[in-house]
Amino acid sequence: MRVSLFAAAAVFGLALSSSTAMADITVYTAGPASLIDDLAAGFTAKTGVKVNVFQATTGKVMARIEAEAANPVVDVLISASWDTATDFAKRGWLVPYTSPNAVNVPDFLKTDTAVAQGVSALAIAWNPKSGTPKPADWSDLAKPEYKDLVNIPDPAQSGSAFELTAALEARSGWKLFDDLKANGAIVAGANAEALNPVLQGAKAAVFGAVDYISLAGMKKGESIDVIFPASGTVIAPRPMMILNWSKQQDDAKHFVDYVLSDEGQAKVAATALMPARTDVKTDRPLIGDLNILKIDTEAVYSKREETLAKFAAIFAK
């Protein structure tokens, strides 16, 4: 088995050491279930190391880590919010590691303790069979044509939805959200809960949909379109981190290497996420194609409770 490990390393760029132990690793992820399943299977096939997976929303993943504080088991964490990487680094919970496969990952998508698995952006997800005009900007969803037909992911449950809310509020205040509420828009759980009624035709659009879910649906022939407003949106890099309590840090590093390998990044692209590496081909819009709203994440998250309270007050009216 050790010979096959080094053969795999040579082909897939996994820098395995002679001291590699054949033991399971545990990965917690807020990413798509199909993606982590594919990555885990691919990694195991190349290395023989089994991957135990817990996949859930960011909130549930964080709650599990907190619940396991006395006996943590997670080796690699993949979050849907870069703030997790910033927060965990400040707590001193992360292992410094730069994968050799991260050479073509832009600097803003990596630090000495985290690197993006992939990137999503927030968009309008619109059902072309809804009988509504195709929206071009966020404000269009507050127009009478969309009365009672818009869902908004809950920013208290979705980190990316929170960052979009904060970015739009910083740009133009709360008027847009007041207008959406007045037009009958509702807060509909996390990302999937907000999108499903649109796919089913009960609603016309999602304000702030995670793009890769809808883009994947388009590829399957579902009645959904994805619009990135020209006025700007936010991106959501999905950081991978190795926790410093891991007893399998070498294998955890090999897993990060695999995710950033040609094969791993092809799997990321196949889910309609943007690959972290700029040299991996994909047929979806990339960061350079979008108008990205810049936000000071540290300042934004320092006011998170205040922002969420104001948002909740608007939609409780």
C-alpha positions in Angstrom: 0.0 0.0 0.0 2.8 2.4 0.8 4.2 1.9 -2.7 0.8 2.8 -4.2 0.7 5.9 -2.0 3.9 7.3 -3.5 2.7 6.4 -7.0 -0.4 8.4 -6.4 1.6 11.2 -5.0 3.7 11.4 -8.2 0.7 11.5 -10.4 -1.6 13.8 -8.4 0.8 16.1 -6.7 0.2 14.8 -3.2 3.4 15.4 -1.2 3.2 12.2 1.0 6.0 11.5 3.4 7.4 8.1 4.3 5.9 8.4 7.7 2.3 8.6 6.4 0.0 6.6 8.7 -2.9 4.7 7.2 -5.6 6.2 9.4 -9.0 7.8 8.8 -9.4 11.6 8.6 -12.6 13.5 9.5 -13.8 16.3 7.3 -16.6 18.7 8.3 -18.0 20.7 5.4 -20.7 23.2 4.7 -20.2 22.6 1.0 -22.4 20.5 -1.4 -22.8 16.9 -0.3 -22.2 15.6 -3.7 -18.8 17.4 -3.9 -17.4 16.2 -0.6 -18.6 12.6 -1.4 -16.7 12.8 -4.7 -13.6 14.4 -3.1 -13.6 11.8 -0.3 -13.9 8.9 -2.7 -11.2 10.3 -5.0 -8.8 10.9 -2.1 -9.3 7.4 -0.7 -8.8 5.8 -4.1 -5.5 7.6 -4.5 -4.2 7.3 -1.0 -6.0 4.5 0.8 -6.9 6.9 3.6 -10.6 6.8 4.5 -12.5 10.1 4.9 -15.3 10.4 7.5 -17.6 13.2 6.5 -20.1 15.4 8.3 -21.9 17.7 5.8 -24.4 20.4 6.9 -25.1 24.1 6.9 -22.3 26.4 8.3 -24.4 26.9 11.5 -24.8 23.2 12.2 -21.1 22.5 11.5 -20.0 25.3 13.9 -22.5 24.0 16.5 -21.0 20.5 16.2 -17.5 21.7 16.6 -18.6 23.7 19.7 -20.4 20.7 21.1 -17.2 18.6 20.7 -15.0 21.1 22.3 -13.9 18.7 25.1 -13.1 15.9 22.6 -12.7 17.4 19.1 -12.5 15.0 16.2 -12.5 17.1 13.0 -9.2 17.2 11.1 -10.2 19.4 8.1 -12.9 22.0 8.1 -14.4 23.5 4.9 -16.6 26.5 5.7 -18.9 28.5 3.5 -17.6 31.7 5.0 -14.1 33.1 5.1 -14.9 34.7 8.4 -14.6 31.2 9.9 -10.9 31.0 8.8 -10.2 34.5 10.2 -11.9 33.7 13.5 -10.2 30.3 14.0 -6.8 31.7 13.1 -7.2 34.4 15.8 -8.1 31.6 18.3 -4.9 29.8 17.4 -6.8 26.7 16.2 -5.3 26.3 12.8 -2.2 24.6 11.4 -0.1 26.7 9.1 0.2 25.0 5.7 0.7 26.0 2.2 0.0 23.3 -0.3 2.3 23.0 -3.3 -0.9 22.8 -5.4 -1.9 26.3 -4.3 0.6 28.0 -6.6 -2.2 29.1 -9.0 -4.6 30.1 -6.2 -4.8 34.0 -6.1 -3.3 35.5 -2.9 -6.7 36.8 -1.7 -8.0 33.2 -1.6 -5.3 31.9 0.7 -3.5 32.7 3.9 -0.8 30.7 5.8 -3.6 28.8 7.6 -6.4 28.5 5.0 -7.0 28.2 1.3 -10.1 28.3 -0.8 -11.6 25.0 -2.0 -13.7 27.0 -4.4 -15.7 30.1 -4.7 -19.4 30.9 -5.0 -21.1 34.3 -5.7 -24.5 35.5 -4.8 -27.1 36.2 -7.5 -30.7 36.4 -8.4 -32.1 33.0 -9.2 -35.2 33.5 -11.4 -37.7 31.1 -12.8 -38.3 32.0 -16.5 -41.7 30.2 -16.3 -42.9 32.5 -13.5 -44.6 35.0 -15.8 -42.4 37.8 -14.4 -40.0 39.9 -16.4 -36.4 38.8 -16.2 -34.8 40.9 -13.5 -31.5 42.8 -14.1 -30.8 44.2 -10.6 -31.6 43.6 -7.0 -34.0 46.5 -6.9 -36.1 44.9 -9.7 -37.3 42.4 -7.1 -39.1 45.1 -5.2 -41.2 46.1 -8.2 -45.0 45.3 -8.4 -44.4 42.5 -10.9 -42.7 40.5 -8.1 -45.4 41.1 -5.5 -45.3 38.2 -3.0 -43.0 36.2 -5.3 -39.6 36.7 -3.8 -37.7 34.6 -1.2 -34.7 35.8 0.7 -32.2 33.4 2.4 -32.0 34.1 6.1 -28.7 35.9 6.9 -28.8 34.5 10.4 -28.5 31.0 8.8 -26.4 31.7 5.8 -23.0 33.4 6.1 -23.0 34.4 2.4 -26.5 35.9 2.7 -25.3 37.9 5.7 -22.4 39.3 3.8 -24.6 40.3 0.9 -27.0 42.0 3.3 -24.2 43.9 5.0 -22.6 44.9 1.7 -25.9 46.3 0.2 -26.8 48.0 3.5 -23.3 49.7 3.5 -23.8 50.9 0.0 -27.3 52.3 0.2 -28.8 51.8 3.6 -31.9 49.7 4.5 -34.3 51.2 1.9 -34.0 48.2 -0.5 -34.9 45.8 2.2 -37.8 48.0 3.4 -39.0 48.0 -0.2 -38.7 44.2 -0.5 -40.7 43.7 2.6 -43.4 46.1 1.4 -43.6 44.1 -1.8 -44.2 40.8 0.0 -40.8 39.3 0.0 -40.3 36.7 2.7 -37.3 35.3 4.6 -37.3 31.6 3.8 -34.7 29.7 5.8 -31.3 28.8 4.5 -30.2 28.7 0.8 -31.9 25.5 -0.3 -35.2 26.4 1.5 -35.3 29.7 -0.3 -34.6 28.2 -3.7 -36.8 25.1 -3.7 -40.1 27.1 -4.0 -38.7 28.9 -7.0 -37.7 25.7 -8.7 -41.2 24.4 -8.0 -42.8 27.5 -9.5 -44.4 28.7 -6.2 -42.2 31.7 -6.2 -40.5 33.7 -9.0 -37.0 34.5 -7.6 -34.5 34.3 -4.9 -32.8 37.5 -3.7 -29.3 36.5 -3.0 -29.1 32.9 -4.1 -25.9 30.9 -3.8 -25.0 30.7 -7.5 -23.6 27.2 -7.9 -26.9 25.5 -6.8 -28.9 27.3 -9.5 -26.2 27.0 -12.1 -26.1 23.2 -11.5 -29.9 23.2 -11.9 -29.6 25.0 -15.2 -27.3 22.3 -16.5 -29.9 19.7 -15.6 -32.5 21.5 -17.5 -34.4 22.9 -14.6 -36.4 26.1 -15.1 -34.0 28.5 -13.5 -31.8 31.3 -14.6 -28.9 33.1 -12.8 -28.5 36.8 -12.9 -25.5 38.6 -11.5 -26.6 42.3 -10.9 -24.3 44.8 -12.6 -24.6 47.0 -9.6 -22.5 44.5 -7.7 -22.6 41.3 -5.6 -20.4 39.5 -3.1 -18.4 36.3 -3.4 -18.1 33.6 -0.9 -14.7 31.8 -0.9 -15.0 28.4 0.9 -11.9 28.1 3.1 -10.2 24.7 3.9 -8.5 24.6 7.3 -6.5 22.0 9.2 -7.3 22.0 12.9 -4.4 22.0 15.3 -5.9 19.3 17.5 -5.8 16.9 14.6 -3.9 13.7 15.2 -3.6 13.1 11.5 -2.1 16.3 10.3 0.0 14.8 7.6 -3.0 13.0 6.0 -5.1 16.2 6.5 -2.4 18.1 4.5 -2.6 15.4 1.8 -6.3 15.9 1.6 -5.9 19.6 1.0 -3.3 18.8 -1.6 -5.8 16.5 -3.3 -8.6 19.1 -3.3 -6.2 21.5 -5.0 -4.9 18.9 -7.5 -6.1 18.9 -11.1 -8.5 16.1 -10.3 -9.8 17.7 -7.2 -10.4 21.1 -8.8 -12.1 19.5 -11.7 -14.6 18.0 -9.2 -15.1 21.4 -7.7 -15.8 22.9 -11.2 -18.2 20.0 -12.0 -20.5 21.3 -9.1 -20.6 24.7 -10.8 -18.5 26.4 -8.1 -15.6 28.5 -9.3 -12.4 26.6 -8.8 -9.9 28.1 -6.5 -7.1 27.7 -9.0 -7.1 30.1 -11.9 -5.7 27.6 -14.4 -8.6 25.2 -14.1 -11.2 25.5 -16.9 -14.9 26.0 -16.2 -17.9 27.2 -18.2 -19.4 29.5 -15.6 -18.8 33.2 -14.9 -15.7 33.8 -12.8 -14.7 36.6 -10.4 -13.3 38.7 -13.2 -16.7 38.7 -14.9 -18.5 40.1 -11.9 -18.7 43.5 -10.2 -17.6 42.5 -6.6 -18.7 44.7 -3.7 -15.8 45.1 -1.4 -16.5 44.8 2.3 -14.4 45.0 5.4 -15.3 41.6 6.8 -13.8 42.3 10.3 -15.9 45.5 10.6 -19.0 43.8 9.2 -18.8 40.8 11.5 -18.1 43.0 14.5 -21.6 44.4 13.9 -23.2 41.1 13.0 -25.8 41.0 15.8 -26.8 44.6 15.2 -27.2 44.0 11.4 -29.2 40.8 12.0 -31.4 42.5 14.5 -32.2 45.4 12.1 -32.9 42.9 9.2 -35.2 40.8 11.5 -37.0 43.9 12.6 -37.8 44.9 9.0 -39.2 41.5 8.1 -41.1 41.1 11.3 -43.2 44.2 10.5 
